[in-house]
Amino acid sequence: MPNLSEIDLGSALLSTVILVGFIATAFAFVKLTIIGINYVKANYLKQKEEHKEEKKLKGF
């Protein structure tokens, strides 16, 4: 194990912050993807229900 005085604290801290940033960015993309999928599904189902109601109003 290297001596404590030989460790470059700034470089280690910067590497840790960059790694945490990449992980946070990945979580943000996953969250935005899930929100987008749910938004599309909700609007598609709403549009589909409105289309069914229009058919019922015609009487056919």
Backbone torsions as a table, in degrees:
resi	resn	phi	psi	omega
1	MET	NA	131.2	-177.8
2	PRO	-68.3	153.8	177.2
3	ASN	-65.2	151.8	-178.9
4	LEU	-61.7	-32.3	-178.9
5	SER	-73.0	-18.0	-179.1
6	GLU	-87.3	-10.9	-178.2
7	ILE	-81.2	129.2	176.8
8	ASP	-84.0	101.2	-173.3
9	LEU	-64.7	-39.8	-179.9
10	GLY	-62.7	-44.1	179.7
11	SER	-66.3	-41.5	179.2
12	ALA	-65.1	-42.0	179.3
13	LEU	-65.9	-42.4	178.4
14	LEU	-63.8	-42.3	178.0
15	SER	-62.8	-40.7	179.1
16	THR	-65.1	-43.7	179.9
17	VAL	-64.6	-40.4	178.3
18	ILE	-64.7	-42.7	178.1
19	LEU	-62.5	-44.2	177.7
20	VAL	-63.2	-37.4	177.9
21	GLY	-63.9	-42.1	177.3
22	PHE	-63.6	-42.1	179.3
23	ILE	-65.1	-43.0	178.8
24	ALA	-63.9	-38.7	177.9
25	THR	-64.7	-40.1	177.8
26	ALA	-63.0	-44.2	177.6
27	PHE	-61.9	-38.6	179.7
28	ALA	-64.9	-43.3	178.3
29	PHE	-64.0	-40.2	178.3
30	VAL	-64.2	-43.4	-180.0
31	LYS	-63.8	-44.6	179.0
32	LEU	-64.9	-36.1	177.3
33	THR	-64.6	-44.1	179.0
34	ILE	-64.1	-42.3	177.9
35	ILE	-62.3	-42.7	179.3
36	GLY	-63.6	-42.6	179.2
37	ILE	-64.1	-44.3	178.9
38	ASN	-63.9	-37.2	178.8
39	TYR	-64.4	-45.1	-180.0
40	VAL	-65.0	-43.9	-180.0
41	LYS	-62.6	-41.8	-179.0
42	ALA	-65.9	-43.3	-179.7
43	ASN	-70.9	-35.5	178.8
44	TYR	-66.4	-43.3	179.0
45	LEU	-66.2	-37.9	178.9
46	LYS	-64.1	-43.6	179.9
47	GLN	-65.2	-38.1	-179.3
48	LYS	-67.7	-40.2	178.3
49	GLU	-66.0	-40.6	178.6
50	GLU	-63.6	-37.1	179.5
51	HIS	-65.9	-38.8	177.8
52	LYS	-66.0	-39.2	179.6
53	GLU	-64.9	-36.8	178.7
54	GLU	-64.4	-38.0	178.6
55	LYS	-66.3	-37.0	-179.8
56	LYS	-67.8	-34.2	-179.4
57	LEU	-70.0	-26.2	-179.3
58	LYS	-72.1	-26.4	179.7
59	GLY	89.8	8.5	179.3
60	PHE	-101.5	NA	NA
